[in-house]
């Protein structure tokens, strides 16, 4: 990572955060009662990539709300 400056990192990180926020909202609508909170937490967790991956895997494996009722 020595050849990358902070501007290059943020040029990749910000679009990924936006995409993950949208994915979090979609998954939050299907799998939780609070889609906005899920979207924000997944969008913010992008800045710590391992947390984002673990949280995304957790949401994908969580059963749908309609199936749980």
Secondary structure as the mmCIF struct_conf table of DSSP 4:
data_model
#
loop_
_struct_conf.conf_type_id
_struct_conf.id
_struct_conf.beg_label_comp_id
_struct_conf.beg_label_asym_id
_struct_conf.beg_label_seq_id
_struct_conf.end_label_comp_id
_struct_conf.end_label_asym_id
_struct_conf.end_label_seq_id
TURN_TY1_P TURN_TY1_P1 UNK A 2 UNK A 3
HELX_RH_AL_P HELX_RH_AL_P1 UNK A 6 UNK A 31
BEND BEND1 UNK A 33 UNK A 33
HELX_RH_AL_P HELX_RH_AL_P2 UNK A 35 UNK A 45
TURN_TY1_P TURN_TY1_P2 UNK A 46 UNK A 47
BEND BEND2 UNK A 48 UNK A 48
HELX_RH_AL_P HELX_RH_AL_P3 UNK A 49 UNK A 61
BEND BEND3 UNK A 62 UNK A 62
HELX_LH_PP_P HELX_LH_PP_P1 UNK A 63 UNK A 64
HELX_RH_AL_P HELX_RH_AL_P4 UNK A 65 UNK A 68
#
